[in-house]
Amino acid sequence: MIALVLPAMAVPLEPQIVTKVTGGGWYESYEGIKWTKAFTARMDSSGTMKGEWEARSPAPGPGTWHAEVTFVETGIFTSGSKAGKIGALVVGTVTSADDPSMVGDTECMLLVDNGQGKNAEPDQIMGGYNGDGDYCYTLYTFNAAPWRDFQGNIQITP
């Protein structure tokens, strides 16, 4: 009997998704304007971040705009009103908009995933328009912007 030993073949490893945030639905802003948002963001094991989101609001809002994700971070809030909740920070750059002056703006949103099913509390959203991730965290830290119940679904995989 002859034992055949083959050299191990190296299989290139593809980066694996390690963080994923998805959602779609609507919420009412402080002026009573209904905002609709759909988003997806992810980070893979190489650190590459990808995704996009679209926001829509009727007049007198800015209309519709689209952003490409530049940063996503997920985890558990450790302080403040959402301590212990699963959350995400998503930051993007506006690539197209009904209002051309918005193109190039940096936008951010903080999200809370309160679970699934009819007994779960509504997921929540806080947006920082024309602001980066630090701006969103500042809004949160100083309770400078309200959380809005998100009528739809947010799913965060930290």
C-alpha positions in Angstrom: 0.0 0.0 0.0 1.4 3.4 -1.0 0.4 6.5 0.9 -0.1 9.5 -1.3 0.6 12.8 0.2 -0.4 15.9 -1.7 0.9 19.3 -0.9 -1.7 21.5 0.8 -3.2 23.9 -1.7 -3.5 27.4 -0.5 -7.0 28.7 -0.9 -7.2 32.4 -0.9 -9.3 33.7 1.9 -12.1 36.1 1.0 -12.8 38.8 3.5 -15.8 37.9 5.6 -18.5 40.3 6.7 -18.0 41.1 10.4 -20.5 43.9 10.9 -23.8 44.5 9.1 -26.5 47.0 9.4 -29.7 47.0 7.4 -33.0 48.8 7.6 -36.0 50.3 6.0 -39.0 52.3 7.2 -40.1 55.7 8.3 -40.1 58.1 11.2 -41.6 61.5 12.0 -39.2 64.4 12.5 -39.7 67.1 15.1 -41.6 69.2 12.6 -44.0 66.3 12.0 -42.4 65.6 8.6 -42.4 61.9 7.6 -38.9 60.7 6.6 -38.4 57.4 4.8 -35.0 55.8 4.9 -33.5 52.6 3.5 -29.9 51.6 4.3 -27.4 48.9 4.3 -23.8 49.1 5.6 -21.2 46.5 6.3 -17.6 46.1 7.3 -15.6 43.1 6.3 -12.6 41.4 8.0 -10.2 43.5 6.0 -11.7 46.7 7.4 -13.4 47.7 4.1 -16.6 49.5 4.7 -19.4 49.6 2.0 -23.0 50.4 1.8 -25.5 53.1 0.9 -28.6 54.8 2.1 -31.4 56.8 0.7 -33.6 59.3 2.5 -36.8 60.9 1.4 -38.9 63.7 2.8 -41.8 65.7 1.4 -41.7 69.5 1.1 -40.5 71.5 2.9 -37.7 69.0 3.5 -34.7 68.5 1.2 -36.5 65.9 -0.9 -34.6 62.7 -1.8 -30.9 62.2 -1.3 -28.5 59.2 -1.7 -25.3 58.6 0.3 -22.4 56.2 0.1 -21.3 54.7 3.4 -17.8 55.7 4.5 -17.9 54.4 8.1 -19.9 51.9 10.1 -19.5 50.9 13.8 -21.7 48.6 15.9 -21.8 47.6 19.5 -23.5 48.0 22.8 -24.2 51.5 24.1 -22.2 51.8 27.4 -23.7 55.1 28.7 -26.5 57.5 28.2 -30.2 56.7 27.6 -29.5 53.7 25.4 -27.0 52.0 27.7 -27.1 48.2 27.2 -28.9 48.5 23.8 -27.4 47.2 20.5 -26.5 50.2 18.3 -24.8 51.4 15.2 -23.3 54.5 13.9 -23.4 54.9 10.1 -21.7 57.8 8.3 -21.8 58.6 4.6 -21.2 61.1 1.9 -24.1 62.5 -0.2 -23.6 61.5 -3.8 -26.8 62.7 -5.3 -29.7 64.9 -4.1 -32.7 66.8 -5.2 -31.0 69.8 -3.6 -27.6 69.9 -5.4 -26.0 71.9 -2.6 -26.2 68.7 -0.4 -23.8 66.7 -2.7 -20.6 66.2 -0.9 -22.1 66.7 2.6 -21.3 64.2 5.3 -24.3 62.7 7.0 -24.6 60.4 10.1 -27.2 58.4 11.9 -27.3 56.5 15.1 -29.5 53.4 15.2 -30.9 51.1 17.9 -32.1 47.6 17.2 -34.6 46.7 19.8 -35.1 43.1 18.6 -37.7 41.4 16.4 -41.3 40.4 16.7 -44.6 41.9 17.8 -43.5 42.3 21.5 -40.3 44.2 20.7 -40.1 47.9 21.3 -39.8 50.0 18.1 -36.3 50.3 16.7 -35.0 53.9 16.9 -33.1 56.4 14.9 -31.3 59.7 15.5 -29.9 61.6 12.6 -27.2 64.2 12.3 -27.5 66.1 9.1 -24.4 67.6 7.7 -22.3 66.1 10.4 -19.8 63.3 10.9 -19.7 60.5 13.4 -18.3 62.8 16.1 -21.2 65.1 15.6 -23.7 62.2 16.0 -22.0 61.1 19.2 -22.0 64.7 20.5 -25.8 64.9 19.8 -26.2 61.7 21.8 -23.9 62.5 24.7 -25.6 65.9 25.3 -29.2 64.8 24.5 -29.2 67.4 21.8 -31.3 65.5 19.3 -34.3 63.3 20.1 -34.5 59.6 19.3 -37.4 58.8 16.9 -39.3 55.5 16.8 -38.6 53.8 13.4 -41.6 52.3 11.8 -40.0 49.5 10.0 -37.1 47.3 10.9 -33.4 47.9 11.8 -31.1 44.8 12.0 -27.7 45.2 13.5 -25.1 42.3 13.5 -22.2 43.5 15.6 
